[in-house]
Amino acid sequence: MIRLLMSILCDKSRLLLFFCCVLMCCNCSNNVKDINQVDFSITNFDRKIVLPIKLYDSLTANMVFDTGASLGTFTLDSAYCSHHPQITKGLVPDYDDVPAGSAWTANRYKAVVYLTQQSVCIGQTNLRYKHLKVFDFKGYFNNTSLDGIFSIPKDDSSNVWELNFENNYLQVHSSDDFVLPENCFIAPMMINEIRNNPFVIQMPLEITFPDGETLILNKKFFIDSGMPWDIALMSNAEELKELEKRKDAVWMQNSYGLFKYYTVEGKLADYFNLDSLRVYTIHHQNNVPCDYLLGQNFLKRFNVFFDMKNKQVAFQPIDNFERLVNPQVRRFHMSTTSTHEGKIIVDVVADYEANYYKTAGFMKGDVIVKVNGIGVQDVSHEQKLNLNRQDSIIFDIVRGELPMKIVVYPDKDELSGD
């Protein structure tokens, strides 16, 4: 009897072990990563989608994926090309004085362009770009870890590009056998709208402000995965005049200049709810070729599929959205301009209640003479950066012809981040 019981227990143990092994194998097979999925990373400071790609089967380049980049052009850093001379060996530049840079600023570097096919590999997918542009990419973007920038080839009708923000990978699928997920919002590409760019889509979007006011943005949006924000309205957007009447904007400034944002609730196509959406209005000069943009913090709410063959973009909602914020971006309070005579004149005072420059009494047109007893022309750049860290700042100004003193009490606990 004892031997029989032991035999049964052993058989049951073997059976249990067998099923555990089967389950483990199933889980492992489900977790096997597709070799075509290339992981990307995004940092809070750069907000660039960065991934490794292969050149000439042996070189690896750390590249930025950016739908806002020049169409059909594959751009590499000049130092990277110098380190790997086989890339341009035997090639003669077709153009050697081409302006290169970002549309968000007028600053330009000189680039050389080779009208030659550039072969690259993303995962196991081989791609060809018609142009190779080379310039000091690292210096321009002040980032030594990046080797260049690329987008989807202009005439790529063979693939569906998946930008997966649920698991942070980029995958290029063959359009022959790829089926879009069922729960997608599909937007047509408006190819002929802006410089024949395929990343312009028609999208119906309704936004609701905290006070209940609504605004319909059924616009042609340019998808710019290199722009960190949710939605951006440029200076010619027709809605700007109405938005300027609102007092709930957060005023910010970065290296490019002044911008604002409004936190709203969004609804895409009547059935996709977008919580804590931000609409940004841009108030600095730039060369962005359209008035309405969708950026990274909008795209990150979805897995995005660029179906080049069928000229459409599909958005599959995901649950794990997490906003990326650059904590170094500061609130905007006041700006000044300099006259030919050397006077420093206030030209903008931000109109929101928490602006301590406004509550202190500053007005547009005030001429600043001294700051904490120092002539305004003698205040160093470092001193200017540290002003808002002081308990108080004393300004000597002239308003009209009347000399005045204005004391500003900075809020040292003021929130930052865009």
C-alpha positions in Angstrom: 0.0 0.0 0.0 2.8 2.5 0.9 4.6 1.7 -2.3 1.4 2.3 -4.3 0.8 5.7 -2.6 4.4 6.7 -3.2 4.1 5.8 -6.9 0.9 7.9 -7.2 2.5 10.9 -5.5 5.6 10.6 -7.8 3.4 10.4 -10.9 1.4 13.5 -9.7 4.7 15.3 -9.0 6.0 14.4 -12.5 2.7 15.5 -14.0 2.8 18.8 -12.1 6.4 19.4 -13.2 5.4 18.6 -16.8 2.6 21.2 -16.8 4.9 23.8 -15.1 7.4 23.3 -17.9 4.7 23.6 -20.5 3.5 26.9 -19.0 7.0 28.3 -18.7 7.7 27.4 -22.4 4.5 29.1 -23.4 5.3 32.3 -21.4 8.8 32.3 -22.9 7.5 32.0 -26.4 5.1 34.8 -25.8 7.9 37.0 -24.5 10.2 36.4 -27.4 11.0 39.7 -29.0 10.5 40.1 -32.7 14.0 40.6 -34.3 12.5 43.5 -36.3 11.6 45.5 -33.2 14.3 48.0 -32.4 14.0 49.6 -29.0 14.2 53.4 -28.8 14.8 55.7 -25.8 13.5 59.2 -25.0 15.1 61.4 -22.3 13.3 64.2 -20.5 15.8 66.8 -21.6 16.1 66.0 -25.3 12.7 64.4 -25.9 14.2 62.8 -29.1 13.3 59.3 -30.2 16.7 57.6 -30.4 17.5 54.1 -31.7 20.5 52.2 -33.2 20.4 51.4 -36.9 22.9 49.5 -39.0 25.0 50.9 -41.9 27.0 48.7 -44.3 26.1 45.6 -42.1 28.8 46.4 -39.6 28.5 50.0 -38.4 26.0 51.1 -35.8 24.7 54.6 -35.7 22.8 56.2 -32.8 20.0 58.0 -34.8 17.1 60.3 -34.1 13.8 59.2 -35.7 12.0 62.4 -36.6 9.1 62.8 -39.1 9.9 66.5 -39.2 13.3 65.8 -40.8 14.0 66.5 -44.4 12.1 64.1 -46.7 14.1 61.5 -48.4 17.4 62.6 -46.8 19.5 60.5 -44.4 21.6 62.9 -42.2 24.8 61.9 -40.5 27.2 63.8 -38.2 30.4 64.9 -39.9 32.6 63.6 -37.1 30.9 60.2 -37.3 31.6 60.1 -41.1 35.3 61.1 -40.4 35.6 58.3 -38.0 34.1 55.9 -40.5 35.5 57.1 -43.8 34.1 54.2 -45.8 30.7 56.0 -45.7 31.8 58.7 -48.1 34.8 57.0 -49.7 35.0 57.8 -53.4 32.0 60.1 -53.3 32.1 63.8 -54.4 29.5 66.1 -52.9 26.8 67.2 -55.3 26.1 70.3 -53.1 28.6 71.6 -50.6 27.0 74.7 -49.1 23.5 73.6 -48.1 21.9 75.2 -45.0 21.1 72.6 -42.3 19.3 72.8 -39.0 16.0 72.9 -37.3 12.9 74.7 -38.5 12.3 75.9 -34.9 15.2 78.4 -35.2 16.9 80.5 -37.9 20.3 79.2 -36.8 21.9 77.2 -39.7 25.1 75.2 -40.2 26.6 74.4 -43.6 26.1 70.8 -44.9 27.3 68.8 -47.9 24.8 66.6 -49.8 25.6 63.4 -51.8 22.9 62.4 -54.3 23.6 58.8 -53.8 21.6 55.9 -52.4 22.3 55.3 -48.7 21.5 51.7 -47.6 20.5 51.3 -43.9 19.0 48.5 -41.9 16.4 48.8 -39.1 16.0 45.4 -37.4 16.1 43.0 -40.4 14.5 45.5 -42.8 16.8 47.0 -45.5 15.9 50.5 -46.6 17.4 53.0 -49.1 17.5 56.8 -48.9 18.2 58.8 -52.0 20.3 61.5 -50.4 23.0 61.6 -47.8 23.4 64.9 -45.9 26.5 65.5 -43.7 27.1 68.3 -41.2 28.1 69.0 -37.6 25.0 67.5 -36.2 26.4 66.9 -32.7 27.5 70.6 -32.5 24.2 71.9 -33.8 22.1 70.0 -31.2 24.8 70.1 -28.5 24.6 66.4 -28.1 27.7 64.2 -28.5 25.8 60.9 -28.2 23.8 61.3 -31.4 25.1 60.3 -34.8 22.4 61.7 -37.1 18.7 61.9 -37.9 16.3 60.2 -40.3 12.7 59.8 -41.2 10.6 57.5 -43.3 11.8 57.5 -47.0 9.6 59.7 -49.1 8.6 57.1 -51.6 8.4 54.1 -49.3 5.2 52.3 -50.4 6.4 48.8 -49.4 6.2 49.2 -45.6 4.1 50.1 -42.6 6.2 51.8 -39.9 5.1 51.1 -36.4 6.0 53.6 -33.7 5.1 51.6 -30.6 4.9 53.8 -27.4 3.4 51.0 -25.4 6.7 49.1 -25.3 9.0 51.8 -26.9 10.1 50.2 -30.1 10.2 51.0 -33.8 9.3 48.3 -36.3 9.1 48.3 -40.1 6.5 45.8 -41.4 6.1 44.7 -45.0 2.8 46.1 -46.2 2.1 42.9 -48.1 1.0 40.9 -45.1 0.4 43.5 -42.4 -3.0 44.0 -40.9 -3.8 47.1 -38.8 -5.2 46.5 -35.3 -9.0 46.8 -35.2 -9.3 49.5 -32.5 -7.6 52.3 -34.5 -8.5 55.8 -35.6 -7.4 56.1 -39.2 -6.5 59.5 -40.7 -5.8 60.0 -44.4 -2.5 61.5 -45.4 -2.9 64.9 -47.2 0.0 64.4 -49.5 -0.3 67.7 -51.5 -1.0 70.0 -48.6 2.4 71.0 -47.3 5.6 70.6 -49.4 4.2 67.1 -50.6 4.9 65.8 -47.1 3.1 62.5 -46.3 2.9 63.3 -42.6 0.1 65.8 -42.9 -3.3 64.3 -41.8 -6.8 65.5 -41.5 -7.9 65.0 -37.8 -11.2 66.0 -36.1 -10.4 67.1 -32.5 -12.6 68.7 -29.9 -11.0 70.3 -26.9 -12.7 71.5 -23.7 -11.3 74.1 -21.3 -11.7 73.8 -17.5 -14.5 76.5 -17.6 -16.5 74.3 -20.1 -15.7 76.3 -23.2 -15.1 74.1 -26.3 -13.1 74.5 -29.4 -13.2 72.4 -32.6 -9.9 71.8 -34.3 -10.8 69.9 -37.4 -7.5 70.7 -39.1 -4.7 69.4 -41.3 -2.1 68.5 -38.7 1.6 67.9 -39.4 2.9 65.0 -37.4 6.3 66.0 -36.0 7.7 63.3 -33.8 10.7 65.6 -33.0 8.4 68.2 -31.4 8.0 67.3 -27.7 4.6 68.9 -27.1 1.0 67.6 -27.6 -0.5 70.1 -30.0 1.1 73.3 -31.2 -0.6 76.2 -32.9 1.8 78.5 -34.8 1.5 82.2 -35.1 -0.9 82.1 -38.1 -3.4 79.7 -36.6 -6.8 81.3 -36.8 -7.7 80.3 -33.2 -4.9 82.3 -31.6 -7.0 85.5 -31.2 -9.6 83.7 -29.2 -7.0 81.9 -27.1 -5.3 85.2 -26.3 -8.5 86.3 -24.5 -8.1 83.5 -21.9 -6.3 84.0 -18.7 -5.5 80.4 -17.9 -2.4 80.0 -20.0 0.9 78.9 -18.6 3.6 81.2 -20.0 7.0 79.6 -20.7 10.3 80.3 -22.3 13.0 78.2 -23.8 16.1 78.9 -25.9 13.9 79.7 -28.9 11.6 82.2 -27.1 8.1 82.6 -25.7 5.4 80.0 -25.8 2.2 79.2 -23.8 0.1 76.2 -23.1 -3.5 75.5 -22.0 -4.5 72.3 -20.3 -7.7 70.9 -21.8 -9.7 67.7 -22.2 -9.7 66.3 -25.7 -11.9 64.1 -27.8 -10.7 62.5 -31.0 -13.4 61.6 -33.6 -16.1 61.6 -31.0 -14.9 58.4 -29.2 -11.3 58.7 -28.1 -11.0 60.7 -24.9 -7.6 62.4 -24.3 -7.2 63.5 -20.7 -4.9 66.3 -19.6 -4.1 67.3 -23.2 -2.0 70.5 -23.7 -2.5 72.9 -26.5 0.6 75.1 -27.0 0.7 78.5 -28.8 4.1 79.5 -30.3 5.1 83.1 -30.1 8.7 83.1 -31.4 9.9 83.3 -35.0 10.5 80.0 -36.8 10.4 78.3 -40.1 7.9 75.6 -39.4 5.9 75.2 -42.6 2.4 74.6 -41.1 0.1 76.1 -38.5 -1.0 73.0 -36.7 1.3 70.3 -35.3 0.9 67.0 -33.5 4.0 66.2 -31.3 5.4 63.6 -29.2 3.2 64.0 -26.1 0.2 63.5 -28.3 1.7 60.5 -30.2 2.7 58.8 -26.9 -1.0 58.1 -26.2 -1.0 55.7 -29.1 0.8 53.1 -31.0 1.2 54.9 -34.4 1.2 53.1 -37.8 2.4 55.0 -40.8 0.9 53.0 -43.7 2.8 54.4 -46.7 1.1 52.2 -49.3 -2.4 53.2 -48.4 -1.4 56.8 -47.5 -2.9 56.7 -44.0 -1.9 57.0 -40.4 -3.5 54.7 -37.8 -3.6 55.5 -34.1 -4.2 52.7 -31.6 -5.0 54.0 -28.1 -2.8 52.7 -25.2 -3.2 52.9 -21.4 0.2 53.7 -20.2 0.7 57.3 -21.3 3.2 59.2 -19.2 4.0 62.8 -20.1 7.6 63.7 -20.8 8.6 67.1 -19.4 11.8 69.0 -19.5 12.3 70.3 -15.9 14.8 72.9 -17.0 12.3 75.0 -18.9 11.2 78.1 -16.8 8.1 80.2 -16.5 8.1 83.4 -18.6 7.6 86.7 -16.6 8.9 89.6 -18.6 11.1 90.4 -21.6 13.0 93.5 -22.7 14.4 94.9 -25.9 17.3 97.2 -26.5 17.2 100.5 -28.5 19.9 102.0 -30.6 20.6 104.4 -27.8 21.3 101.5 -25.4 18.0 101.8 -23.4 16.5 98.6 -22.0 12.8 98.8 -22.5 10.1 96.3 -21.2 8.3 94.9 -24.3 6.2 92.1 -22.8 4.8 91.5 -19.3 3.2 88.0 -19.0 -0.5 88.4 -18.1 -1.2 85.8 -15.4 -1.9 86.2 -11.7 1.1 84.3 -10.4 3.6 86.5 -12.4 5.4 88.4 -9.6 6.8 90.9 -12.2 3.3 91.9 -13.1 2.0 92.1 -9.5 5.1 94.2 -8.6 3.8 96.8 -11.1 5.9 96.4 -14.3 4.3 97.7 -17.5 5.1 97.6 -21.1 7.3 100.6 -22.1 9.1 100.9 -18.7 12.8 101.8 -19.1 15.0 99.8 -16.8 18.0 101.8 -15.5 19.4 99.8 -12.6 19.1 96.3 -11.1 19.9 96.1 -7.4 21.9 99.3 -7.7 23.9 98.2 -10.7 23.6 99.9 -14.0 21.6 97.6 -16.2 24.3 97.5 -18.9 26.8 96.3 -16.3 24.7 93.4 -15.0 26.5 90.2 -16.0 24.9 87.2 -17.6 25.4 85.1 -14.5 23.8 87.8 -12.3 20.8 87.8 -14.6 20.4 84.1 -14.3 20.5 84.3 -10.5 18.0 87.2 -10.1 14.9 85.1 -9.5 16.8 83.1 -6.8 17.1 86.2 -4.6 14.6 87.2 -1.9 13.9 90.5 -3.6 15.1 92.4 -6.7 15.1 96.3 -6.7 14.6 97.9 -10.2 15.2 101.6 -10.9 13.0 102.4 -13.9 11.7 105.4 -15.8 8.0 105.4 -16.8 7.4 108.2 -19.2 9.6 110.8 -17.6 9.0 109.7 -14.0 11.7 107.8 -12.1 10.4 104.9 -10.0 11.5 102.0 -8.0 9.9 98.6 -8.4 10.6 95.7 -5.9 10.0 92.2 -7.2 9.6 89.3 -4.7 10.4 86.1 -6.7 8.6 82.8 -5.9 11.4 80.4 -5.2 8.9 77.5 -5.2 7.5 78.3 -8.6 6.9 75.3 -10.8 9.1 74.7 -13.8 8.9 72.3 -16.7 7.1 72.5 -20.0 
